[in-house]
Amino acid sequence: MKKRIALSVVLCIKVVILFIGCSTAENIDTINNEIDKPNFVENSSLEIADAGDSNMPENWAYNCWGKNITAFTYLNEGYSGDHSVKIEVADYEDGDAKWFFDPVKLTPGDYIFSNYYRSNVDTKVIVTINTHAGDKEYIDLPIAPASEEWIKFEASFIVPEYAETVTVYHLLAKDGYLITDEHQINSYSFEGFNRGLVTITFDDGWEENTKTALPILQEFGYKTNQFYATTYIENPRVTNPKNLIKLFVYDGHEIGSHSISHPYLTTLSEQEVTGELKGSQEFLENYLGINIKHFATPFGAYNTFIKEDIMNYYNAHRTAIDFGFNSKDNFDVSRLKSQSVLLDTTTSEFEEWVRKAKDEKLWLILLYHKVTDNPNEYDTTPQIFLEQMHMIMDADLPVVTISEALTELVDQ
């Protein structure tokens, strides 16, 4: 899944604490060509100091951007050895700070990143891909929850064919500290289920989708999960919104919650988060007379508290930033992985998702927004949507709702 992010440096005051000296570590674009080792990260445990500066780890660099004060430290202690790296952020307004290893060459395929870390706040982990065309693309991995004790982070990701090199940012984007050690990238194989499955989900865009997507879905007999932010139902842009939503209900599609006001939940207080989760569920259940079992986070924004609070009210949480496939080895109903179908999603990308789910017996969750003749970057056209449904049918990949998938897969 491609995610393009443009970063602009506003202000970042770097306080570099390297025990005896400091370095700006300008070797960011160094490329490691030794890809035959089980762990592709050079100096993964940070035990080797830089030849030119003993207060920097070899093959590593650091960076920050935005309005914040950041301290980078090469520590004389670690998870299993004598060294680790630390970030401390204060006076945070925006931006982030990170240590990262020199980009490595990886052949296209599945990989798993892991490290050990300590942090007093939730932190983010992002795979950074430098493409053959000279662009950068970013893949968000799951949130790393705060832990004052050493804990292992581990998540899989896919390296696309157009990748030139890859590194990983385990970054801090709020006041607090983060210490990391024992960084690894290894080749990865999913542990499949008894068969492959696909679930088709939609966020927002429901008004137009009754005229565009629904007839196509009926042609194939496919049932979907429709996630609604309830403010757009209570304050409708169309007449008789209940009649439109019930077109999906009567046709056998599942309805889920997408919050009340579609906010970035991570910007809200805990009480406000609970209000969004509980309030949207109660509204939909009263409005439609059905049980609402599943939640999809707006913008994919969640943290440890939000994820746990979601599971107080719902059976499953589908994210929008945990990209990939659901398998036996990574199965987690509190953060189901998905693949976002965007306007620039290519035929070959979509075909590969479907083929992989079929051949490796994985659960693929597709995330759509609006099917329209006037799409923006998050939408798709009726013609492309029709072609994609044909790809699923031609692959003989069963289409199930989230509830149907959970019934089949939980016991596995």
N, C-alpha and C positions, 0 to 999 in steps of 0.2 A: 504494500500500500504506500502510495506516494503522498508525502506531506511536505509542502513547500512553505518555508518560513523565512521572511526577510528580517534580519536583525540590524538595528541601527544603534550605534554606541552613543549614549547620552552623557553619562558621567559614571565613571567607576574609579574610586580611590582605592588603589591596591596597597595594602600594608603587608609587605613580604617578610615573613619571619622564618629565616632559614638557619636559625641558631647562631651562625657566625657571619653570614653574608646574605646577599640576595641576588637573584637572577631573573631576567625576563623570559628566559627559555624560548628562544626564537626558532627552534627546530620543529615547528608545528607540522610542516609538510614532509618531514622525513618519511620514507616509505620502507617498510620491512618486506623484503622479497622472500624471506625464508618461510614458506607456507607448508612445509612438510611436517612440522612439529605438531604433536597433539594439542598443545596450547599455542595459539597463534600470537599471543601478546608477549612482546619482548620485555624483559625485566618486570614480569608480572607481579612479583612480590616486593619490588622496589628496593631490593637489597644492594643493587649495584649503583653507586654514586656516579654522577657525571664526571668524565675525565677532566673537564675544564673547570668544574666547580663541585667540590665534594658535598656541598650543601643542597644539591639538586639531584634527583634520581635520573639515571640515564634513560633515554628514550621516552621521557615524559615532558609535558608542558602544562601550563595553566593559563586561564583566561577568565576575564569577567567583563560584563557590560551592564549598563543601566545606572540608576541612582542608588548607590549603596557603598558601604565601606567594607572591604574584604581583606582578610589576612590569609595568606597561603603558607603552610608550614610543612617542612620535610621532617617528620618526627623520628626520634631515636627509639621507637617502640612500635610493635606491630601485632597482628593477629597471631602469627606463627614464627615470625622472624624478628629482626632488629629495627625494621623501618615500616612506616606507613605515611600517608599524606593527609593533611587536614585543611579544611576550609572553615573560616569563621566569617559570618556576615553580620553587620550591625547597621542601624539606621536605614533599613531596607525600604525603598519605595517601588523599584521595579528592577528588571534584569535578572541575572544569575551569575554564579561563579562555579568553576569546575577545574579539576585536574583531569588530564586525559593522556593516554598513551599514543605514541606515534601511529598514524594510520597504517593499516596492514592490508596487503592484497589477499583477497579471498575469492575462491571460485564461486560461481552462483550456486545457491542451495540453502539448506537449513543449518543454522548454527544456534548455539546456546551461550549466553553471556552469564558469568557469575562473578561475584566478589564477596568479600566480607566487609561489613561496615558497622559503624556506631554513629548515632546521630540523635540529637534531642528534638528533632522535628521530622516530619515526613519529607522525603526528598524524591527527586525525579531522576529517571534513567532514560537516556535517549541515544539510540544508535544513529550515528552520523555517517552518511554515505556521500563520498566524493565521486561524482559520476564521470564517465568518459568525456562528457561534453563540458566539464569544468564547473558544473553546478553542485550545490549541496542539497541533499534531501534528508529528512529526519523521520525516524520511526520511534514513536513513544512506546516504551515498555511499561509494565505495571509500576504503580507507586511503591517506593520502598518505605515501609512504615517506620516511625521513630523507634529506636531501641538503644538504651544506654549501655547494653551489653553487646558484644560481638554477635552478629547474626548474618546468615548467608542470604544474599539476593541471587535469584536465578530466573532467567526468562529466555525463551526462544525467539528467534527472528529469522527472516528470509533475506538473503543477499540476492538482489536482482542481477540480471545479465549486464545491465548498463553500469554496474558499480566498478569504479576504478580502485578505491581503497575504502576502508571502514575504520572508524574508531567509536568509542562509547563515552558519552558524557554522563557521569553520575554527578548531578549538579544540585546546588543549593540555591533556592529562590525565595528565601525569607530569612529573617533573623534567626540565628542559631549556629550550630556547628555540624560538620560531617567529616568523619575519618574513614578512609577506605584502604583495603589491602587485598592481596591474593586475587588479582584480576585475571579472568580466563575467558577465552573464546575457543570453543571446541565444536567440531562437527556434531550434528544432532540428527537423531531419527525419532519421529513420533511413534508412540505406541497406539495403534489404531483400535477402534471399536469392532464390533461384529460386522458392521457395514458402514459405508459412508452415508452422510445425510446432509441436506441443505435446508436452511430456514431463511425465509425472505422477510425482512423487517422494514418498516417505514417509520421515519420520524417527520412530524410536521406535514405540510403539503397535502393533507387529506382531502381538502375541498376539491381540488382539481383531479386528484387521483381516482375519485369515483367515476370520472368520465374517461380517464386515460388508462390507468393501470388496471382497474377492476375488470373491465371487459376482456383484457388480455389474460389476466389471471383466470377468469372463468373459462376461457377457451382451453386452458391447459388443466383446469381443475385444481389449481394450486391455492392453498390457504396460507395466509401471512399473519404476522404480528404487527398491529398498528399502534404506535405510541403517540399519545395526545398530551399537549400542554393545555390545561383546562381553561386558562384565561382566554384562549382564542375561541373556545366554545361558549363561555359566558359572555364574551364581548365579540360576537361573530362578525366576520367580514362577508358572510353569505347568509341568506335567509334559510330558516329551518335547518340549522346544523345537525340536529338530532336525526333528521331523516337521512342525511348524507352518511352519518356515522353508522346508522343502522343498516345501510346497504351492505357494509362490511360484516356487521354482526349477523344479519340474517343469512349471509352467504357462508358463514362458518369460520370467519377469521377471528383471531384473538385480539382483544383490546388491552393495551397496557398504558401505564402512566409515564408521562414525560415532564412531570412537575406541574406546578400551577402557572408560574410566570416565566418559565424558560430562562432562569438565571444561571450564572456561573455559581454553582452551589458552594464552591470553595471560598467565595467572597462573603458568605453569609455566616451569621452566628449559628451555633448548634441548635438553638431554639427555632431559628428561621428555617434551617434545613429540615428539621422534623415537621414543621408546618407545611413546607412544600411537599414532602413525601406523603404525609398522612392526609393532608387536605385534598390533594389531587386524587388520591385513591378513593376517599369518601365521596367526592363529587362525582366521579365516574360511576361508582357503584350505585349511587342514588339516581343518577341521571339515566343510566342504561339498564339498571336492574340486573346486573351481572357481577360476578366476582372479578376483581382486578388483581392478578397474581404477579405481574412482572413490571419492572421499571427500567427505563433507559435514561441515563444521565444526559442533560442538556450539555452540548459541547464536549461531552465525554469527561467533564471536570469532576473529579472526586478525590477524596483522601481517605485515610483509614477510618475516621469517624463516620464519614458519609457512607462508605461501603458497609460498615457494620449497622448503621441506622437503616439503610435500605432493607437489609435482611431482617429487621424487626417487623417490617410491614409486607414484604414481598418474598416470593419464592425464588426469584432470580433477578439478576442485574446484568443487562447487556450494556457494555461500554461502547464508546466510539473512538477510544484512543489505544486500547489494547488490541492491536492488529494481529491477525493470524488465524489459526485453526484451533478448535477445541479437540483434545485427545485424552486418552486415559491418563497420561502422565502429567497433563497440565489442567485437568478438569476442575473448574472452580465456579460454582453457580453464582458466587458473589461478584464475579467479574468475567462474564462470558466474552470471549474474543470475537471480533467481527472483521469483515472486509468492507470498507466503504466503496460504494459504486459512485464514481464521480463522472462529470462530463468528459474528462480526459482519460477515463479508464479504457484501455484498448481491448480489442477483441482477443488478442493473444493473452493478455493479463487475465481476463475473465475465464477464458478457456483453461488456462493453467490452474486457476483456483478450483474449478469444477473437476478437472482431471485429477488433481492432487487429492481432493476430498474423496473421490471415487476410488482411486487406486490404493490410497493409504488408509482408507476407512476412517476418515476424520469427519467431524461436524463443522461444516462451513455455515456461518451466519452472514448473510448479505445485508448491508445497511443502505437503503435508498432514502431519498427525500421526496422530491416531486418528479413525476413523469409529465413532461410538458413540451409543447412545441416552442416555447421560449425559455430555454433552460439557462440557469446560471451555473457556476462551477460545481455546485453540489447536486445538480439535477441530472436527469437523463431524458432523452426524447422517446416518444412512443415506439418509433422504429427500432431504436437501439434496445429498448426494453424487450420488445418482441423477439429480437434476435437472441438476446441473453436467455430468455425463457426457452427458446428452441435449443440452445446449447445444453441447458440442464436436462431437457427431455431427451435429447440425442445421447447424452451420457448415461441415461437411465439411472440418474441419481435421485433417490426419493426426497420429496419435498414434505417437510413436517413443520408444525408449529413448535414453539418453544416448549409448551406443555407436553406435546407428543414426544419430543426429543428427550426431555427429562425422564419421562416414564420409561422410555426404552434404555437410556444410557446410565442412569444413576446406579442401577444394580451391577452394571459392568465395571 
